[in-house]
Amino acid sequence: MASINLILGLSNVFCSALVIGLSLPLLRGKVKRNLFYGMRFAKSFESEELWCEINAYGARRMIFWSLVLLVIGGIAFFVPLEGHTLRTLLFAFAPMLYLIPTLETHRYARKL
C-alpha cells in the first residue's frame, strides 16, 4: 500500500470518527446554547427548544455524511493513487462533504 493511500485513508476515517463523536452529544440534547459548539445559526439562538431541535437535526445529517466519508476513507486504502493527481485530490478534499449537512441544517433552521 502506498503511503498516500494510508495517509488519506486514515485522515478521512479519523475525520469521520471525530465528527460522529462530536455529533452524539448534540443529537442527545446534552449541549446547551453556547458560542463555540453546535449548529450556531441565528435561528438556533432564539430559544432553547429551537437550539435542541436544530442541533439534533444537524447532528443526524453530520452522522449520515460521516458514514459516507468513512466509506470513502475505506476505499482510499485500495484505490491506486500514486500518479493519479485527480483521484488523489478527490480523496484529499473529501471532508468538504461536510458543507452539505451544514447547508441542509441551515435550510432546515430557516424553515422553522
C-alpha positions as CSV (number, residue, x, y, z in Angstrom):
1,M,0.0,0.0,0.0
2,A,1.3,3.4,-1.0
3,S,1.9,6.0,1.8
4,I,-0.6,8.4,0.1
5,N,-3.3,5.8,0.4
6,L,-2.5,5.2,4.1
7,I,-2.4,9.0,4.8
8,L,-5.7,9.8,3.0
9,G,-7.5,6.7,4.2
10,L,-6.6,7.3,7.8
11,S,-7.3,11.0,7.7
12,N,-10.8,10.5,6.2
13,V,-11.6,7.7,8.7
14,F,-10.3,9.8,11.6
15,C,-12.2,12.9,10.5
16,S,-15.4,10.8,10.2
17,A,-15.0,9.3,13.7
18,L,-14.2,12.7,15.2
19,V,-17.4,14.3,13.7
20,I,-19.5,11.4,14.8
21,G,-18.1,11.7,18.3
22,L,-18.8,15.4,18.4
23,S,-22.3,15.0,16.9
24,L,-23.6,12.5,19.5
25,P,-24.0,15.0,22.4
26,L,-25.8,17.3,20.0
27,L,-28.1,14.5,18.9
28,R,-28.9,13.7,22.6
29,G,-29.6,17.3,23.5
30,K,-26.8,17.4,26.0
31,V,-25.3,20.7,24.7
32,K,-26.8,24.0,25.9
33,R,-26.7,27.1,23.9
34,N,-23.2,28.4,23.6
35,L,-20.9,30.4,21.2
36,F,-18.5,27.6,20.4
37,Y,-20.1,24.2,19.9
38,G,-23.1,23.2,17.9
39,M,-25.1,24.4,14.9
40,R,-24.9,28.1,15.6
41,F,-27.4,29.8,13.3
42,A,-29.3,32.9,14.3
43,K,-32.5,30.9,14.5
44,S,-30.9,28.4,16.9
45,F,-30.3,31.1,19.4
46,E,-33.9,32.2,19.6
47,S,-34.9,29.6,22.2
48,E,-33.6,26.5,23.9
49,E,-36.2,24.4,22.1
50,L,-35.0,25.6,18.7
51,W,-31.4,25.1,19.7
52,C,-32.1,21.5,20.6
53,E,-34.2,20.8,17.5
54,I,-31.8,22.4,15.0
55,N,-28.8,20.7,16.7
56,A,-30.4,17.3,16.7
57,Y,-31.3,17.6,13.0
58,G,-27.8,18.9,12.2
59,A,-26.2,16.0,14.2
60,R,-28.2,13.4,12.3
61,R,-27.1,15.0,9.0
62,M,-23.5,15.1,10.1
63,I,-23.5,11.5,11.2
64,F,-25.0,10.4,7.9
65,W,-22.3,12.3,5.9
66,S,-19.7,11.0,8.3
67,L,-20.7,7.5,7.4
68,V,-20.3,8.4,3.7
69,L,-16.8,9.8,4.5
70,L,-16.0,6.7,6.4
71,V,-16.7,4.6,3.3
72,I,-14.7,7.0,1.2
73,G,-11.8,6.6,3.7
74,G,-12.0,2.8,3.4
75,I,-12.0,2.9,-0.3
76,A,-8.9,5.2,-0.2
77,F,-6.9,2.2,1.1
78,F,-7.5,0.2,-2.0
79,V,-7.7,2.6,-5.0
80,P,-4.4,3.3,-6.7
81,L,-3.5,6.9,-6.1
82,E,0.2,7.3,-7.0
83,G,0.5,9.1,-10.3
84,H,-3.3,9.9,-10.3
85,T,-3.5,13.6,-9.3
86,L,-7.2,14.0,-9.8
87,R,-8.1,10.9,-7.7
88,T,-5.7,11.9,-5.0
89,L,-7.3,15.4,-4.8
90,L,-10.8,13.9,-4.7
91,F,-9.8,11.8,-1.6
92,A,-7.9,14.7,-0.1
93,F,-10.8,17.1,-0.3
94,A,-13.5,14.5,0.6
95,P,-14.0,16.2,4.1
96,M,-15.5,19.1,2.1
97,L,-18.6,16.9,2.1
98,Y,-19.4,18.4,5.5
99,L,-20.6,21.5,3.6
100,I,-23.6,19.5,2.5
101,P,-25.0,18.8,6.1
102,T,-24.2,22.4,7.1
103,L,-26.3,23.7,4.2
104,E,-29.0,21.2,4.9
105,T,-29.2,22.3,8.5
106,H,-29.2,25.9,7.6
107,R,-32.1,25.4,5.2
108,Y,-33.9,23.4,8.0
109,A,-33.4,26.2,10.5
110,R,-34.7,28.8,8.1
111,K,-38.0,26.8,7.7
112,L,-38.7,26.8,11.4
